[in-house]
Every structure is written in C-alpha cells, then in structure tokens.
C-alpha cells in the first residue's frame, strides 16, 4: 500500500513539474524566438531555431543515459538549472556564438523533460491507468505552454509600452510594423523581451521545489541485485533489434522532420504577415489550448479508433489545415480568423495522439531499457531537427514565400510517415488486446 502511495505521489509531482516546464517551453518557443529575431545580430540564430531544438533533443536525450547510475531525480534537477543559466546569459551576453549556445542550453533543459516523461511515468503507473495519466500529464504541460505564450506576449507589449511612456494600446499597435521601428523603439522592444525572459527565471527556480519532494528508490530506474547496495546497469542493446523498435524510430524521425519545418517559426511567419506581436502570441497560445482540449479527450479518441489509428489517422486529418495556414494571406481582412482556426485545428488533431506516441514505444522494450530507448527516440528526432534546420535555411527560408512553402513539404512528409505506421503497426498494436492475442499466437506457433 505504501509503495502504491509513493508511486502515485511521484506521478502527481511529475505532472506539476511538467506543467512548469510547459510554461518555460512556451516562453522559449515564443518570447525567446522573437527576442532573437528582433536584433539584426541574432536574426540568424532565430532562423536556426530548428537546429537549436535539435540540440535540445539530443542534449536532453543524452542526459537520460545517466539515469541507471544516478536516478531520475538528479537528472530532473539539471533542467531548471540550465534553463535559468541559458536565459540569463542570452539577455546579458551579445556574442552571437555564445547566444546560440545559450539558446541550445535552454532547449536542452526543456526537451529533457519530454524525453524523460515516457520511462518515468511508465515506471510509476499501471497498464490500466497509463493512458489516462499520460494524457493528463501532457495536457497540463500544454496548458502551461498556453500560459507562458499568452502571458509572455502581453508582458512584452506592456513593458515595451512602459519603456516608451505609451499606453498599452499604443505600444501594442506599434508592434504591428516592427520592421519600421526607429532605433529607439527597436532598442526598447528588445529590452522588453529581455525583461520578460528574466522574469521567467523565477518560474524555472520554483519548478525545482516539487523535484526535491520526489521519493525515489534504486529499483525505480535499475535492476537491484541480491547483494545489498549493488545494482545492475548493463544495457542490452539486443532488445532494440526488432522491426517495431526500428520502424517507430523511422516514424518519429519523419514526424519530427515535418514539424520542425513549421512549428519553431510560427512567431516569425505570423509577424512577417503583418500580425501584431500581442495577436501573434494569442494565436499561438490558442493553438496550444487546442492541444490541451484534444489531448484531454485523447483516451476517448483512442478507445474508438485505436492507438495506431489515432497516431496515423489524425496526422493525415491535420494536413488540410496546414494548407490554410500556408495560404493565410489570401483571406485578406479575415486572415487572422482563418489562420487562427487553422492553427487551432491543426495543432489539436496533430497532438491528440501525443499520449500514444509517448507510451506506445515503451511496450517494445523492457523496463530497464526504457530510458535508453526514449533517449534514442529523442536523439533520432534531434537529428531530424538538424536536418530540417539545414533544409530550411538553405532551400526554404531564404526564398520569398519560403515559410509558407514549408507547410506543403511537411504535409507530404506526414502522409509518408502515417501510411508507413498504419501498414506496419495496425494489426498488432492498434488495440491493447490485439497485442496479447498476438503474443499468444506466437507462443502457440
């Protein structure tokens, strides 16, 4: 009974921690991006956001390899520390190379929590409750992103207005045309971003409190031998030599490659369409709110169409809405409404299957191998980020209409990934009972 209480406590504490990380992710993907894009010296850093996110994925995933030796708790504590250090240095140091590295540190801290989620929650939950717990954890994180994005945009507009001695309405109106700012206005706009980023260091430090409260035991993250105090931490890489492990890595790579061509650039794309700063943050926060709603009802969706049906099918459903975003300018005076609705529905459908995407691959390997497999998944996704960053900078974003063209490329990638997933995984893994039946049939054979 005490063991069950301990696991439940750790589960709920992680939900709280992950919600804080959602707030910081919202700030990193919105406030930090436009802060970097506002200055001529760091525009190239902002345009490299996919590469920076790749650094976050690979670096965050790399930390998971230390879990069998030091446990979850110590690794979790590194997140808020490097996020705080990264934000502080970004606002205080003006060397472009160092700013790039610091932005990478921030993303490592944020992405590490995404990578650690599957093995951590799989350790502390039962098969029956896992889907619901994963869903709750993810939608609270996304709700944090809504808060971080929405509050961040308004704080920027507030601080910008205050620095110029204007009303909020006057300052917000000015941000509709950033490219025509006077030198003084641009300086104050960048300064407003810096003020807001420093405020959120406090959020990062507060997030350490629930991490300290976690009750962890060695058996949670490694095999304990019969000899007291000794643990077995050897990694059996042969566990990864099956088609489901490999094909899921391919699926994750393709989905991340497509997403990396569009999602890091929402603030830049919308701003360049002439949408003011506060409205841009609002639209992005609304699409995060769509994730909250769709992820919250994810267990209901999965119950009706299955896990693989949700993963592949909903990705296909999201494609038409990406085409609306790509052609948002054609809606003229109604572009904000059209893009807002398309962002909302694209994000909702595409992310409704997130709990499945996080939990399903943990069934392919043993408990001891879960941190390593989760780490590999995120390293593969990180490589997709690097490739997307290179493709974007070299072939897309340097061309007129390049940010819009990226949505067509992403749609094509989603089609390929979804069809591959359905063909390979549907029969065995669409339903939980199908997995059991498949195992029985294999044993009989």
C-alpha positions, 0 to 999 in steps of 0.5 A: 500500500505504501509503495502504491502511495509513493508511486502515485505521489511521484506521478502527481509531482511529475505532472506539476513539474511538467506543467512548469516546464510547459510554461518555460517551453512556451516562453522559449518557443515564443518570447525567446524566438522573437527576442532573437529575431528582433536584433539584426545580430541574432536574426540568424540564430532565430532562423536556426531555431530548428537546429537549436531544438535539435540540440535540445533533443539530443542534449536532453536525450543524452542526459537520460543515459545517466539515469541507471547510475544516478536516478531520475531525480538528479537528472530532473534537477539539471533542467531548471538549472540550465534553463535559468543559466541559458536565459540569463546569459542570452539577455546579458551576453551579445556574442552571437556564438555564445547566444546560440549556445545559450539558446541550445542550453535552454532547449536542452533543459526543456526537451529533457523533460519530454524525453524523460516523461515516457520511462518515468511515468511508465515506471510509476503507473499501471497498464490500466491507468497509463493512458489516462495519466499520460494524457493528463500529464501532457495536457497540463504541460500544454496548458502551461505552454498556453500560459507562458505564450499568452502571458509572455506576449502581453508582458512584452507589449506592456513593458515595451509600452512602459519603456516608451511612456505609451499606453498599452494600446499604443505600444501594442499597435506599434508592434504591428510594423516592427520592421519600421521601428526607429532605433529607439523603439527597436532598442526598447522592444528588445529590452522588453523581451529581455525583461520578460525572459528574466522574469521567467527565471523565477518560474524555472527556480520554483519548478525545482521545489516539487523535484526535491519532494520526489521519493525515489528508490534504486529499483525505480530506474535499475535492476537491484541485485541480491547483494545489498547496495549493488545494482545492475546497469548493463544495457542490452542493446539486443532488445532494440533489434526488432522491426517495431523498435526500428520502424517507430524510430523511422516514424518519429524521425519523419514526424519530427522532420515535418514539424520542425519545418513549421512549428519553431517559426510560427512567431516569425511567419505570423509577424512577417504577415503583418500580425501584431506581436500581442495577436501573434502570441494569442494565436499561438497560445490558442493553438496550444489550448487546442492541444490541451482540449484534444489531448484531454479527450485523447483516451476517448479518441483512442478507445474508438479508433485505436492507438495506431489509428489515432497516431496515423489517422489524425496526422493525415486529418491535420494536413488540410489545415496546414494548407490554410495556414500556408495560404493565410494571406489570401483571406485578406481582412479575415486572415487572422480568423482563418489562420487562427482556426487553422492553427487551432485545428491543426495543432489539436488533431496533430497532438491528440495522439501525443499520449500514444506516441509517448507510451506506445514505444515503451511496450517494445522494450523492457523496463530497464531499457526504457530510458535508453530507448526514449533517449534514442527516440529523442536523439533520432528526432534531434537529428531530424531537427538538424536536418530540417534546420539545414533544409530550411535555411538553405532551400526554404527560408531564404526564398520569398514565400519560403515559410509558407512553402514549408507547410506543403513539404511537411504535409507530404512528409506526414502522409509518408510517415502515417501510411508507413505506421498504419501498414506496419503497426495496425494489426498488432498494436492498434488495440491493447488486446490485439497485442496479447492475442498476438503474443499468444499466437506466437507462443502457440506457433 
